[in-house]
Amino acid sequence: MNNSLAVVLIASGVAYGTPLLFASLGELLAERSGVLNLGVEGMMLVGAVMGFWTVERVHATTAFTLVLALLIAALAGAVMAAILAFLVVTLRANQIVSGLALTIFAGAAGLSSYLGNNLNLADRPARHSFQAFLPNSMQNWPIVGPILFGQNALVYFSWVCVVVIALYLSRTRLGLNLRAVGESPAAADTMGINVTRYRYVHVLVGGAFAGLGGATITLAITPQWVSGITEGAGWIAIALVIFAFWRPELCLVGAYFFGALQALAPQLQARNISLGPTVLWANALPYLMTIAVLVVVSSGTTRRRLGAPAALGVAYVREEH
Amino acid sequence: MRPRLPVTIEQRLRRPRWLAVAVPVGSVIFAFLVAALVLVATGHGPVSTYRQLFDAAFVEKGSLDQTLIAATPLAFTGLAAAAAFRMKLYNIGAEGQMYMGAITGAAVGLYLGGRGGPSPFVIAAMVVAGGVGGMAWGLIPGILRAFFRTSEILTSLLLNYVAGLFLTYLIFDSESYWRQTKGFNATVFPTGKPLPPSAIWPGLSFNLQGGIVFPLGAGLAVLVAVLLWFLYSRTRFGFEAQVLGDSPRAARYAGIRVRRKILAVMAFSGAIAGLGGASQVGDFSHALDGDPNGLQLRGYGYTGIVVAALGRYNPFAVVVIAFLIGGLQNAGAALQGPSFPSGLVGVIQGIILFAALGGELLTRYRIRIHLRGGRRVSGRVPEAA
């Protein structure tokens, strides 16, 4: 039963969806502060390469090395985010073009590839990687075993992050202030909230989450590094925030759905099911479904874009509001 | 209220003209200084690296020829991005639109050329087909934006991946019309079917650096730039598109047909990128390049966005920048090796773009530095960093 396609797809959907979940949580925090971060893909790639580099270079126990790798990946993502924050918050540059610029700078033909090639990371398996660690007896439980207990530690950590961010946004003073900054920075400023500081902090934390998401790919899903390994996951994560109406718990649902779509083609091939010409559709499915869901969400009855921060994408200049 | 930092940023009431030149030039100089730090940090000598880059781009024998080959697709994708970004339609799908133009252009070239049509006719048909292919792919995000208000940024980008998968599928995973199925090589490694001679685009030869060919595609790109300039600065269409970009609400009150403009601009932008794809096939590869490590790895569509932004969406500036960035890319490819890792060129490009984006601030705002003792000194800071 645990080998049935449905169970395997859901279980690998959870695993494949985890990078998307981390990245979309980060994007959600940045967008809630009013900054549209289109640099997620680049931040993920830099996190992916730096996390992998740590695992290759640090000689310590597996647990220590992996935790250090995550910290370094998060730091790398945050450094990338700092460039973006400086451009769009301090220098008030166009957020769309700046985010794109960051993805081009850090992306598959830029910094991440430069680092990976300069540090000789290509064509070698990871020395350590995240594995399922719960007792086999639990992993073998019917249906829930592989889905809930057969996962690696990053999956459980991402669940903690979802709960913490959901509580932060709805139950804490800081979270409410953040929402005020994203909805009406002028009003927040009048209340004595430091708009610039909130935006910087949340764009940086968002970048750290994107870096974590990238490291999830190189340390857990495909433990190796190749240039451009995220294959558009950062863009799907940005779309996920829109589907999730800017709510973290819905990011989780969306991430697993798209994770399962990504797992579909490899799982079918692993079962020797010949796809023939449909291999194209199976591979393109995550991208096409993202577009389809975006269209549904952005049109018709949901036209008000439930939950979109009102000041999203707009620089805040005190004298001009 | 007292500022916390001794620096305040004030809006400029007038924008001095000389700043429009000084800021981009200053940005590029600043970018090369920052990139020099990256080079030193990773153990390369900046002066010798820049010298090598410049020589490999423009000076060495045959370098200009290669630079033109690298610059031609960038001129197309840069113009495609400029056409849309000017109207604040962020079409980042030039990459996929280019693949589609390559696919349709190659199909027409193979078909008409194979039937023995006269060369000028075959080539003209390839140009039209490339434009139509790119236009069709660009219209998808255009329609979704116009009728469903779906962000064209995400849809156009995601379609790049779909187009890339389709391109690979045509050559690698199917026995398509574009694939070479005869001959020994075809069984070893899948490749595209070569174009017949009548479908290969001519170029102008110059006797310089031991022979330079100015490809037909580069000429077409210049033509498109002139057309784009005319359209945006001399016609009603361009004016209305500009109004729509600056203020959608004002455009609606003025009776401008918003949907129709969005569709037209996305179609136009896609068609330019598609022309670039046809030029890739006709001018350079002479077969459809479906290899994931070939055309798709070069990311012309994304670099085109850099080119467009650096040219500040001015079509003539875009062509000039495409030539310079083409030189940088060509030099990067020529020097690639252990001492010059791939990706370095992308890093330099990114830093130039950041500097240019940050430099924009100086054209819109004045930076004042307050020295201690309450004395205010007004002045420009060389770079906002």
Boltz contact constraints between the chains, C-beta under 6 A:
constraints:
  - contact:
      token1: [A, 87]
      token2: [B, 357]
      max_distance: 6.0
  - contact:
      token1: [A, 87]
      token2: [B, 358]
      max_distance: 6.0
  - contact:
      token1: [A, 91]
      token2: [B, 358]
      max_distance: 6.0
  - contact:
      token1: [A, 91]
      token2: [B, 361]
      max_distance: 6.0
  - contact:
      token1: [A, 91]
      token2: [B, 384]
      max_distance: 6.0
  - contact:
      token1: [A, 93]
      token2: [B, 357]
      max_distance: 6.0
  - contact:
      token1: [A, 93]
      token2: [B, 360]
      max_distance: 6.0
  - contact:
      token1: [A, 96]
      token2: [B, 90]
      max_distance: 6.0
  - contact:
      token1: [A, 97]
      token2: [B, 309]
      max_distance: 6.0
  - contact:
      token1: [A, 98]
      token2: [B, 357]
      max_distance: 6.0
  - contact:
      token1: [A, 100]
      token2: [B, 305]
      max_distance: 6.0
  - contact:
      token1: [A, 101]
      token2: [B, 353]
      max_distance: 6.0
  - contact:
      token1: [A, 104]
      token2: [B, 302]
      max_distance: 6.0
  - contact:
      token1: [A, 104]
      token2: [B, 306]
      max_distance: 6.0
  - contact:
      token1: [A, 104]
      token2: [B, 350]
      max_distance: 6.0
  - contact:
      token1: [A, 105]
      token2: [B, 350]
      max_distance: 6.0
  - contact:
      token1: [A, 109]
      token2: [B, 299]
      max_distance: 6.0
  - contact:
      token1: [A, 109]
      token2: [B, 346]
      max_distance: 6.0
  - contact:
      token1: [A, 110]
      token2: [B, 343]
      max_distance: 6.0
  - contact:
      token1: [A, 110]
      token2: [B, 346]
      max_distance: 6.0
  - contact:
      token1: [A, 110]
      token2: [B, 347]
      max_distance: 6.0
  - contact:
      token1: [A, 110]
      token2: [B, 350]
      max_distance: 6.0
  - contact:
      token1: [A, 111]
      token2: [B, 347]
      max_distance: 6.0
  - contact:
      token1: [A, 113]
      token2: [B, 342]
      max_distance: 6.0
  - contact:
      token1: [A, 113]
      token2: [B, 343]
      max_distance: 6.0
  - contact:
      token1: [A, 114]
      token2: [B, 341]
      max_distance: 6.0
  - contact:
      token1: [A, 114]
      token2: [B, 343]
      max_distance: 6.0
  - contact:
      token1: [A, 114]
      token2: [B, 344]
      max_distance: 6.0
  - contact:
      token1: [A, 114]
      token2: [B, 347]
      max_distance: 6.0
  - contact:
      token1: [A, 117]
      token2: [B, 341]
      max_distance: 6.0
  - contact:
      token1: [A, 117]
      token2: [B, 342]
      max_distance: 6.0
  - contact:
      token1: [A, 118]
      token2: [B, 42]
      max_distance: 6.0
  - contact:
      token1: [A, 118]
      token2: [B, 341]
      max_distance: 6.0
  - contact:
      token1: [A, 232]
      token2: [B, 161]
      max_distance: 6.0
  - contact:
      token1: [A, 235]
      token2: [B, 157]
      max_distance: 6.0
  - contact:
      token1: [A, 239]
      token2: [B, 154]
      max_distance: 6.0
  - contact:
      token1: [A, 279]
      token2: [B, 173]
      max_distance: 6.0
  - contact:
      token1: [A, 280]
      token2: [B, 165]
      max_distance: 6.0
  - contact:
      token1: [A, 280]
      token2: [B, 169]
      max_distance: 6.0
  - contact:
      token1: [A, 283]
      token2: [B, 165]
      max_distance: 6.0
  - contact:
      token1: [A, 284]
      token2: [B, 162]
      max_distance: 6.0
  - contact:
      token1: [A, 284]
      token2: [B, 165]
      max_distance: 6.0
  - contact:
      token1: [A, 287]
      token2: [B, 158]
      max_distance: 6.0
  - contact:
      token1: [A, 287]
      token2: [B, 161]
      max_distance: 6.0
  - contact:
      token1: [A, 287]
      token2: [B, 162]
      max_distance: 6.0
  - contact:
      token1: [A, 290]
      token2: [B, 158]
      max_distance: 6.0
  - contact:
      token1: [A, 291]
      token2: [B, 155]
      max_distance: 6.0
  - contact:
      token1: [A, 291]
      token2: [B, 158]
      max_distance: 6.0
  - contact:
      token1: [A, 294]
      token2: [B, 150]
      max_distance: 6.0
  - contact:
      token1: [A, 295]
      token2: [B, 144]
      max_distance: 6.0
  - contact:
      token1: [A, 295]
      token2: [B, 148]
      max_distance: 6.0
  - contact:
      token1: [A, 295]
      token2: [B, 150]
      max_distance: 6.0
  - contact:
      token1: [A, 298]
      token2: [B, 148]
      max_distance: 6.0
  - contact:
      token1: [A, 298]
      token2: [B, 149]
      max_distance: 6.0
  - contact:
      token1: [A, 298]
      token2: [B, 150]
      max_distance: 6.0
  - contact:
      token1: [A, 299]
      token2: [B, 148]
      max_distance: 6.0
